[in-house]
Amino acid sequence: MAVDIRSPWRIRDVEIPTRVVLAPMAGVSVQAFRRQGRRFGAGLVCSEMVSCAGLQHGNERTLGYLRLGRDETPLAVQIFGSEPGVMAEAARMVEDAGADIVDVNFGCPVRKVTKTGAGATLLEDPDRACGIVAAVAEAVDVPVTVKMRRGLANGSRSALEVAPRLVEAGAASLTLHPRSAKQMYTGTADHSLTAELVELVDVPVVASGDVVSRQRAQELLDQTGCAAVMVGRAAQGNPWAVGEIAGGAAGDPSREEIVAELVLFMRATVDELGEQRATGFLKKFYGWYLGHGRFPKPFKQELVQLGTLAEVEARLFDAAPRARDVLDRLRAALP
C-alpha cells in the first residue's frame, strides 16, 4: 500500500505533518529558507550544520544559528564535531534554544570538516561515533537523529555496519544519503542501501539524495520503506519543487511569482542577518531563482553587480511589475 506523502509520521514523540524533510545545507538553510520550505509543505525543517566548537567558544556568528522561531516547529538543529563531551554540551544549548530535534552530522564530505575528525569521517570510527550519539542522547530530552553518507570511499557500506549501534546508542531516526564522501554530489545516490538500512533498524529512516520530483519521492517511499524523503539541492531557489514533492500542484511558477518569492526571501534574510551580511549571502540565490530558463542569463549577472539590495529589488520589479501584487498577497497570508 502506497504511503501518502501528506500523511503524518513521528520521530519518537515529535509529530511531523508530512513526509517531506527540508535538508540542512551549509550557507543555505537560514531561518528565511526554513520558513519558506514550511510554507510550501515541508513537514520537518533543519538548520544548517552548527559547529560544536563554535558554540563552546561563544562565537557570535555560530550562536546566531540558535535564533529559532516558534513558527518553525518541528525543527531539527544539526550539530557537528568530534568530541563527545563538547557535542553533548552543544546539544544542551540547542535544546535550550527551542529545537525539537538534535541532529548529528556524520555525513558532511567537505575537507575542512572531515580533516577535524568530524562529518563523514566518523563513519570510519564507529566507537567514537557511537560514543558521540550516546553522549548527546544522554544530555538532552528531545530526540537525537543522525544524518550519514554511505561512507568515505566509493562502495563503502560503513553506514550500514554502524547503523544498528547508533540506534542502540540512542539515535531515534537515521537519514542516509547513499553517496560516498568521495563522490561529493557526483553520480547517483544508491538507494538500494536505503532499503537495506530500513530492514536493519527499528527507527524511522529518511531517504536523502536525488529527491527532485514527486514521482521520485513516491518511488523511494514505496520501494525502500523509508518513513520520509529529504529534499536538498532541488529546493535551492525553487520552493515550488518542495511544494510539488509535498503533494501540491505541479507546474512552473510565473515570473511574477518568482520575483515575489525572491523579494520576500530577500527581506526576511535582511531581517535575520542584517543588510551587510545578507547582501553577499543572497547573490547565489539570484541564479537559483532566476535560472531554469525563467529569466535571461544576463539578468542574473546584472543583479549580482548591483551595489545594494534596494537596487536589486527595484530591478526585479521592473522586470515583473505585477509581482508587487503577488508579494502583497504573500505577505498578507504570513502568520
VOGU-3710 file (C-alpha; in Angstrom, 3 decimals, decimal comma):
1> mavdirspwr> 0,000/0,000/0,000  1,446/3,350/-1,084  2,430/5,809/1,633  0,654/9,155/1,355  3,394/11,779/1,279  0,998/14,181/3,004  0,428/11,869/5,964  1,981/12,491/9,394  4,729/10,410/10,984  6,751/10,576/14,181
11> irdveiptrv> 10,287/10,685/15,455  9,665/9,434/18,968  7,224/11,975/20,449  7,662/14,613/17,709  4,824/14,507/15,182  5,785/15,621/11,674  2,865/16,606/9,426  4,218/15,491/6,024  6,795/13,013/4,725  8,989/15,788/3,287
21> vlapmagvsv> 12,056/16,973/5,200  13,955/20,088/4,144  17,661/19,261/4,270  20,261/21,024/6,394  22,505/22,872/3,919  25,519/24,969/4,863  25,237/28,530/3,632  21,608/27,994/2,632  19,347/26,839/5,476  18,829/30,161/7,224
31> qafrrqgrrf> 15,568/30,839/9,010  14,044/32,538/5,958  14,746/29,420/3,875  13,286/27,127/6,513  10,117/29,187/6,900  9,636/29,235/3,156  10,069/25,453/2,991  7,485/25,013/5,739  5,065/27,255/3,862  5,429/25,076/0,747
41> gaglvcsemv> 4,788/21,809/2,570  7,943/20,557/4,289  6,909/18,732/7,440  10,292/19,000/9,145  12,875/21,721/8,546  16,538/21,660/9,545  19,131/24,284/10,332  22,443/24,367/8,578  25,098/22,467/10,495  26,318/24,233/13,618
51> scaglqhgne> 29,882/23,884/14,888  30,003/22,497/18,415  33,425/24,090/18,867  31,960/27,424/17,808  29,202/27,110/20,399  31,717/26,091/23,064  33,826/29,182/22,378  30,845/31,527/22,222  31,437/32,505/18,593  28,884/35,210/17,843
61> rtlgylrlgr> 28,015/34,028/14,351  27,695/30,396/15,497  25,429/31,414/18,365  23,306/33,243/15,800  22,320/29,878/14,331  20,390/29,230/17,549  17,939/32,099/16,989  14,903/29,944/16,298  11,250/30,809/15,754  8,249/29,083/17,286
71> detplavqif> 6,622/29,002/13,844  9,416/26,686/12,631  8,268/23,772/14,776  9,016/20,949/14,245  12,622/21,981/13,719  15,864/19,995/13,846  19,157/21,734/14,547  22,168/19,877/13,174  25,470/19,887/15,060  28,914/18,679/14,032
81> gsepgvmaea> 32,119/17,919/15,884  34,267/15,024/17,018  34,410/15,208/20,828  31,518/13,555/22,716  31,648/15,932/25,685  31,736/19,060/23,559  28,886/17,773/21,407  26,805/16,901/24,462  27,163/20,452/25,795  26,305/21,873/22,365
91> armvedagad> 23,210/19,660/22,249  22,051/21,117/25,572  22,399/24,612/24,119  20,425/23,567/21,043  17,656/22,110/23,191  17,572/25,235/25,367  17,225/27,356/22,220  13,983/25,551/21,373  14,905/22,850/18,857  12,529/19,889/18,703
101> ivdvnfgcpv> 15,259/17,512/17,495  19,060/17,450/17,717  20,580/16,061/14,520  24,171/14,819/14,478  26,179/15,191/11,283  28,066/12,077/10,201  27,677/12,926/6,531  29,493/16,122/5,590  32,092/15,279/2,914  33,816/18,691/2,859
111> rkvtktgaga> 37,527/18,568/3,619  37,571/21,381/6,185  35,086/19,346/8,263  36,438/15,830/7,732  40,050/16,838/8,477  38,961/17,683/12,041  37,625/14,153/12,540  34,009/15,270/12,128  31,365/14,669/9,461  31,628/11,581/7,273
121> tlledpdrac> 34,995/10,635/8,811  33,188/9,402/11,915  31,635/6,547/9,945  35,113/5,007/9,830  35,462/5,345/13,612  32,338/3,576/14,866  33,324/3,564/18,528  33,722/7,334/18,574  30,544/7,777/16,502  28,527/5,705/18,951
131> givaavaeav> 30,132/7,498/21,886  29,019/10,829/20,437  25,435/9,673/19,935  25,290/8,189/23,435  26,650/11,396/24,992  24,251/13,615/23,073  21,239/11,385/23,773  22,089/11,370/27,469  22,428/15,159/27,526  19,022/16,101/26,099
141> dvpvtvkmrr> 15,374/15,093/26,407  14,473/15,769/22,759  15,027/13,057/20,134  18,521/12,688/18,671  18,879/11,806/14,996  21,855/11,107/12,732  22,490/12,049/9,098  25,021/9,856/7,266  26,748/9,259/3,965  27,312/5,615/2,982
151> glangsrsal> 30,972/6,016/3,985  34,165/7,703/2,863  35,107/5,553/-0,129  33,098/4,542/-3,167  31,343/1,266/-2,483  31,640/1,658/1,277  28,995/0,064/3,496  30,183/1,744/6,694  26,830/3,410/7,331  25,038/0,064/7,305
161> evaprlveag> 27,645/-1,508/9,568  27,434/1,194/12,238  23,693/1,975/11,994  22,378/-0,640/14,483  24,953/0,509/17,023  23,915/4,145/16,580  20,313/3,190/17,305  21,419/1,219/20,355  23,362/4,314/21,486  20,207/6,425/21,329
171> aasltlhprs> 19,514/7,562/17,757  15,746/7,931/17,275  15,954/8,214/13,477  18,590/7,879/10,744  18,931/9,775/7,474  21,012/8,163/4,743  22,449/9,920/1,703  23,819/6,844/-0,083  26,702/8,522/-1,856  30,255/8,237/-0,579
181> akqmytgtad> 32,097/11,261/0,754  34,489/10,854/-2,176  31,587/11,216/-4,623  30,528/14,533/-3,107  27,466/15,232/-5,311  28,535/13,393/-8,478  26,975/10,200/-9,812  23,752/8,945/-8,307  22,552/8,018/-4,837  22,305/4,222/-4,433
191> hsltaelvel> 19,018/3,852/-2,602  19,268/0,078/-2,528  21,327/0,834/0,599  18,410/2,842/1,972  16,176/-0,213/1,590  18,783/-2,331/3,399  19,001/0,202/6,212  15,229/0,138/6,698  15,453/-3,614/7,251  18,369/-3,281/9,673
201> vdvpvvasgd> 16,927/-0,820/12,196  13,644/-0,315/14,003  13,613/3,506/13,866  12,358/5,735/11,037  14,747/6,083/8,102  14,796/9,205/5,928  15,977/8,849/2,319  18,233/11,657/1,085  19,826/12,153/-2,310  18,373/12,876/-5,766
211> vvsrqraqel> 14,880/13,654/-4,460  13,935/16,047/-7,254  10,303/15,258/-8,073  7,081/13,947/-6,570  7,424/10,797/-8,661  10,918/10,067/-7,334  9,861/10,794/-3,766  6,935/8,396/-4,033  9,157/5,712/-5,564  11,535/5,950/-2,626
221> ldqtgcaavm> 8,735/5,764/-0,082  7,234/2,725/-1,818  10,410/0,866/-2,822  12,664/1,383/0,203  10,140/1,505/3,033  11,614/4,773/4,275  9,469/6,943/6,520  10,193/10,203/4,698  12,298/11,828/1,989  14,749/14,696/2,358
231> vgraaqgnpw> 14,860/17,456/-0,260  18,128/19,339/-0,589  19,621/20,987/-3,664  16,332/20,753/-5,564  14,876/23,290/-3,108  17,552/25,937/-3,645  15,757/28,922/-5,134  12,920/26,593/-6,030  10,322/26,288/-3,259  7,846/25,201/-5,926
241> avgeiaggaa> 9,780/21,912/-6,174  9,195/21,384/-2,446  5,512/22,124/-2,953  5,208/19,678/-5,833  7,058/16,934/-3,948  4,871/17,544/-0,898  1,725/16,929/-2,924  0,939/20,366/-4,258  0,110/21,295/-7,820  2,819/20,762/-10,405
251> gdpsreeiva> 3,682/23,420/-12,932  6,139/26,229/-13,447  5,693/29,447/-11,466  5,038/32,683/-13,307  7,664/35,421/-13,463  5,559/37,421/-11,032  5,500/34,551/-8,527  9,263/34,072/-8,851  10,034/37,735/-8,223  7,565/37,967/-5,336
261> elvlfmratv> 9,015/34,921/-3,575  12,572/36,126/-4,124  11,830/39,602/-2,758  10,020/38,116/0,239  13,028/35,866/0,862  15,441/38,786/0,489  13,562/40,922/3,015  13,323/38,070/5,525  17,039/37,382/5,149  17,874/41,033/5,814
271> delgeqratg> 15,740/40,895/8,972  17,697/37,830/10,062  21,281/38,579/9,022  21,367/42,344/8,656  21,815/44,254/5,408  25,583/43,854/5,125  25,732/40,062/5,539  22,561/39,494/3,562  23,882/41,409/0,533  26,659/38,894/-0,066
281> flkkfygwyl> 24,716/35,869/1,141  21,861/36,436/-1,319  23,944/36,661/-4,502  23,949/32,894/-5,094  20,171/32,795/-4,743  19,637/35,059/-7,754  20,885/32,395/-10,129  18,890/29,683/-8,353  15,625/31,612/-8,528  16,064/33,110/-11,975
291> ghgrfpkpfk> 17,583/30,035/-13,644  15,733/27,038/-15,077  15,075/29,165/-18,190  12,878/31,530/-16,180  14,831/34,718/-16,962  17,653/35,520/-19,411  21,102/34,613/-18,035  22,480/38,192/-18,279  19,747/39,361/-15,898  21,247/37,367/-13,026
301> qelvqlgtla> 24,682/38,849/-13,684  23,164/42,316/-13,719  21,648/41,763/-10,265  24,879/40,381/-8,809  26,722/43,534/-9,864  24,256/45,959/-8,258  25,531/47,623/-5,103  22,501/47,476/-2,810  19,549/45,206/-2,177  17,222/48,144/-2,777
311> evearlfdaa> 18,607/48,362/-6,325  18,164/44,607/-6,788  14,569/44,778/-5,609  13,785/47,736/-7,868  15,276/45,955/-10,884  13,267/42,806/-10,128  10,040/44,790/-10,020  10,991/46,494/-13,281  11,233/43,029/-14,843  7,868/41,889/-13,414
321> prardvldrl> 5,775/44,886/-12,274  2,740/42,817/-11,263  4,917/40,935/-8,788  4,129/43,687/-6,286  0,533/42,482/-6,116  1,657/38,873/-5,646  4,053/39,974/-2,898  1,248/41,828/-1,100  -0,857/38,660/-1,125  2,037/36,565/0,166
331> raalp> 2,717/38,983/2,998  -0,959/39,120/3,949  -1,032/35,324/4,269  2,013/35,093/6,559  1,402/34,078/10,188
//
